[in-house]
Amino acid sequence: CRYLQDAFKVPLVIQLTDDEKFLWKNLTIEECQRLARENAKDIIACGFDISKTFIFNDFDYVGGAFYRNMVQVAKRVTYNQAVGIFGFTGEDHIGKVSFPPVQAVPSFPSSFPHLFKGKENLRCLIPCAIDQDPYFRMTRDVAPRIGYHKPALIESLFFPALQGETGKMSASDPNSAIYVTDSAKDIKNKVNRYAFSGGQDSIEKHRQLGANLEVDIPIKYLSFFLEDDAELEHIKKEYGAGRMLTGEVKQRLVQVLTELVERHRTARANVTEEMVDAFMAVRPLPHMFD
């Protein structure tokens, strides 16, 4: 999102679905709202331009034009369609069934009259994780029927769990992922102990056969986080040929992740409650296309 904003000089609207968290998790509304503000701090720390960025949480913003669009969407999706798209069962409460339109309508400029009044014909591009795809397939189906453009999507893949592609990142297993709150010591320990290696089980065999890059988690993480493409290709070539060892690749990943997390931690520490209020204030953005 930050790259797209910088490259195309366009406004960015970020939805924090604190209501979704309440509907799916065993949390109070107040805790969901608090977590939304904590999420906002992490987002702001990434360096978004406040003159082009509006962040909102559903509990505080939904209403007015936004709600009118929600009802327009809801009226055009049958219950059977919702079950087919989202897999709802008879055990799910109606809050879950009613939620999809809430995530759909930020696709439409008219949901934000303080930003886009008179610009309702703007197109919307949504960068999101691939698990959000069902919401926007539904939205793309409904949009033309209520007079709006279909949103376009850029879908990102999930990071694999440290234990390998067959594993899953889980909040119940802190060693399955690297967190932005991890210390340098935590990162080194997790990578060295838990990051699944595609290297061979002995140095001699590794020198002979090289690493299997298709299953190697340090290589996959470096592919996400190492900015230098030439260095990445060099590492892949040397590691795949057995000239570089697993420990060396893990050491480079530890360096990259430690620097990244430390930069984020420093930036986040500088985000104040007043800054969060400023990003989340309902206001026009007169310079959003400058």
HUSULPE-V742042 format. One record per pair of residues at least 24 apart in sequence whose C-alpha atoms are under 10 Angstrom apart, sorted by the first residue. I is the first residue (numbers start at 1). J is the second residue. Records with the same first field share a line. If there is no record, write none. Layout:
I = J  J
//
This chain:
1 = 46  48  125  126  127  128  154
2 = 43  46  47  48  49
3 = 48
4 = 125  127
5 = 48  49  52  53  288  289
6 = 48  49  52
8 = 289  290
9 = 49  52  287  288  289  290
10 = 52  53  287  288  289  290
11 = 49  50  51  52  53  54  115  285  287  288  289  290
12 = 48  49  50  51  52  53  54  55  124  125  126  288
13 = 52  53  54  55  56  106  107  109  112  115  124  126
14 = 40  43  53  54  55  56  57  106  126  280
15 = 40  54  55  56  57  58  61  102  103  106
16 = 40  55  56  57  58  59  103
17 = 56  57  58  59  99  102  103
18 = 56  57  58  59  60
19 = 57  58  59  60  95  96  99  102
20 = 58  59  95  96  99  100  102  103
22 = 95  96
23 = 93  94  95  96  99
24 = 92  93  95  96
29 = 59
30 = 59
32 = 57  59
33 = 57  58  59  60
37 = 273  276  277  280
38 = 268  273  276
40 = 268  271  273  275  276  277  279  280
41 = 267  268  269  270  271  272  273  275  276  279
42 = 180  264  265  267  268  269  271
43 = 264  268  271  276
44 = 267  268  270  271  272  275  276  279
45 = 263  264  265  266  267  268  269  270  271
46 = 263  264  267  268
47 = 264  267  268
48 = 279
49 = 279  288
50 = 275  278  279  280  285  288
51 = 279  284  285  286  287  288  289  290
52 = 279  284  285  286  287  288  289  290
53 = 279  280  285  288
54 = 112  115  278  279  280  281  282  283  284  285
55 = 276  277  278  279  280  281  282
56 = 277  279  280  281  282
57 = 280
58 = 102  103
60 = 280
61 = 112  280  281  282
62 = 102  111
63 = 111
64 = 111  112  113
65 = 105  109  110  111  112  113
66 = 101  102  105  106  108  109  110  111  112  113
67 = 101  102  105  111
68 = 105  110  111
69 = 101  102  104  105  106  108  110  111  146
70 = 98  99  100  101  102  103  104  105  106  111
71 = 98  101  102  105
72 = 101  105  142  143  145  146
73 = 100  101  102  104  105  138  139  141  142  143  145  146
74 = 98  99  100  101  102  104  142
75 = 101  142
76 = 138  141  142  143  145  146
77 = 101  138  139  141  142
81 = 138
82 = 134  135  138
84 = 134
85 = 133  134  135  137  138
86 = 134  135  138
99 = 135
100 = 134  135  136  138  139
101 = 135  136  138  139
102 = 135
103 = 132  135  136  139
104 = 135  136  137  138  139  140  142  143  151
105 = 136  139  143
106 = 151
107 = 136  139  140  143  148  149  150  151  152
108 = 139  143  148  149  150  151
109 = 148  149
110 = 148
112 = 282  283  284
113 = 282  283  284
114 = 282  283  284  285
115 = 282  283  284  285  286  288
116 = 284  285
117 = 284
120 = 148  149
121 = 147  148  149
122 = 148  149  151
123 = 148  149  150  151  152
124 = 149  150  151  152  153
125 = 150  151  152  153  154
126 = 151  152  153  154  155
127 = 152  153  154  155  156
128 = 153  154  155  156  157
129 = 153  154  155  156  157  158
130 = 154  155  156  157  158
131 = 155  156  157  158
132 = 156
159 = 217  220  221  224
160 = 217  220  221
161 = 194  195  196  217
162 = 190  191  193  194  195  196  197  216  217  218  220  221
163 = 190  191  193  194  195  196  197  216  217
164 = 194  195  196  197  198  215  216  217  218  220
165 = 196  214  215  216  217
166 = 215
178 = 257  258  261
179 = 257  261
180 = 257  258  260  261  262  263  264  265
181 = 261  262  264  265
182 = 257  258  261  262  265
183 = 258  261  262  265
184 = 254  255  257  258  259  261  262
185 = 254  258
186 = 254  258
187 = 253  254  255  257  258  261
188 = 250  251  253  254  255  257  258
189 = 254
190 = 254
191 = 217  218  247  250  251  253  254  257
192 = 218  246  247  250  251  253  254
193 = 250
195 = 219  221  250
196 = 246
197 = 246  247  249  250
198 = 239  240  246
199 = 239  240  242  244  245  246  247
200 = 242  245  246
203 = 242  245  246
204 = 242
205 = 242
206 = 239  240  241  242  243  244  245  246
207 = 239  240  241  242  243  244  245
208 = 241  242  243
209 = 240  241  242  243
210 = 237  238  239  240  241  242  243  244  245  246
211 = 236  237  238  239  240  241  242  243  244  245  246
212 = 236  239  240  241  242
213 = 237  239  240
214 = 240
216 = 246
217 = 250
218 = 246  249  250  251  252  253  254
219 = 246  249  250  252  253
221 = 250  253  256  257
222 = 249  250  252  253  254  256  257
225 = 253  256  257  260
226 = 252  253  256  257  260
227 = 256
//
